[in-house]
Amino acid sequence: MQQRRLRLGDILDDYCPRERRITNHAVVAMIDDQVKQTRCTTCDADHEYKQARIPPPRRKKDTLVPSTLPDMADQSEQEESDRTKRPPSSKASLL
């Protein structure tokens, strides 16, 4: 049995970037026989046709945290040393 060609308004599965999952989509734009744009039937977001492929996972931010922690520790130590070097405030001398 041969499948019929897709037409505008037909429903197909595609990846929705707003919902981050594969849902039903209506065909919105076509060039020749290729689907170019779809509309999610759940959230009504229009986007280019992704052929129901889930994108690769995003890079985790955990890899960035260890490199910034030493900088923050150095900064807090510097702030503490600055506090001890300051002369007493004028309010403290009045009391």
C-alpha positions as CSV (number, residue, x, y, z in Angstrom):
1,M,0.0,0.0,0.0
2,Q,1.4,3.4,-1.0
3,Q,1.2,6.4,1.3
4,R,-0.4,9.5,-0.2
5,R,1.6,12.8,-0.5
6,L,1.4,15.2,2.3
7,R,-0.8,18.3,1.9
8,L,-1.3,21.6,3.8
9,G,-3.2,21.0,7.0
10,D,-2.2,17.3,7.3
11,I,-1.3,16.1,10.8
12,L,2.2,14.6,11.4
13,D,4.6,14.0,14.3
14,D,7.3,16.6,14.8
15,Y,9.5,17.9,17.7
16,C,8.1,21.0,19.3
17,P,10.9,23.3,20.7
18,R,8.5,25.1,23.0
19,E,7.3,21.9,24.7
20,R,10.5,20.0,24.1
21,R,8.8,16.8,23.0
22,I,7.3,15.2,20.0
23,T,3.7,16.1,19.4
24,N,1.1,16.3,16.6
25,H,1.7,19.1,14.2
26,A,-0.2,20.5,11.2
27,V,1.6,21.3,8.0
28,V,1.7,25.0,7.4
29,A,4.2,25.5,4.6
30,M,5.5,23.3,1.8
31,I,7.9,23.7,-1.1
32,D,7.2,21.0,-3.7
33,D,6.8,17.8,-1.7
34,Q,8.9,18.9,1.3
35,V,7.4,20.2,4.5
36,K,9.1,23.4,5.5
37,Q,7.0,24.7,8.5
38,T,4.6,23.1,11.0
39,R,2.3,24.3,13.7
40,C,2.0,22.4,17.0
41,T,-1.6,21.4,17.7
42,T,-1.0,21.5,21.4
43,C,0.5,25.0,21.9
44,D,-0.1,26.6,18.5
45,A,3.6,27.5,18.0
46,D,4.9,27.7,14.4
47,H,8.4,26.5,13.6
48,E,10.4,24.9,10.9
49,Y,9.9,21.2,10.3
50,K,12.4,19.2,12.4
51,Q,11.4,15.7,10.9
52,A,10.6,14.5,14.4
53,R,14.3,14.5,15.4
54,I,15.0,15.3,19.0
55,P,18.0,17.7,19.3
56,P,21.1,16.7,21.2
57,P,21.0,17.4,24.9
58,R,22.2,20.8,26.1
59,R,25.6,21.2,27.7
60,K,25.4,21.0,31.5
61,K,26.4,24.0,33.5
62,D,28.1,21.8,36.1
63,T,31.3,21.9,34.1
64,L,31.6,25.7,34.6
65,V,31.0,25.7,38.3
66,P,34.4,24.3,39.5
67,S,36.4,26.8,37.6
68,T,34.5,29.8,39.1
69,L,34.6,28.6,42.7
70,P,38.2,29.3,43.4
71,D,37.8,32.9,42.0
72,M,34.9,33.5,44.4
73,A,36.9,32.1,47.4
74,D,39.8,34.5,46.6
75,Q,37.4,37.4,46.3
76,S,35.8,36.8,49.7
77,E,39.2,36.5,51.3
78,Q,40.2,39.8,49.8
79,E,37.1,41.4,51.0
80,E,37.7,40.2,54.6
81,S,41.3,41.5,54.5
82,D,40.0,44.9,53.2
83,R,37.6,45.1,56.1
84,T,40.4,44.6,58.7
85,K,42.6,47.2,57.1
86,R,40.0,50.0,57.1
87,P,40.2,52.7,59.8
88,P,37.2,52.7,62.2
89,S,34.2,54.6,61.0
90,S,33.5,58.1,62.3
91,K,30.4,56.9,64.1
92,A,32.4,54.4,66.2
93,S,34.8,57.2,67.3
94,L,31.8,59.3,68.5
95,L,30.5,56.6,70.8
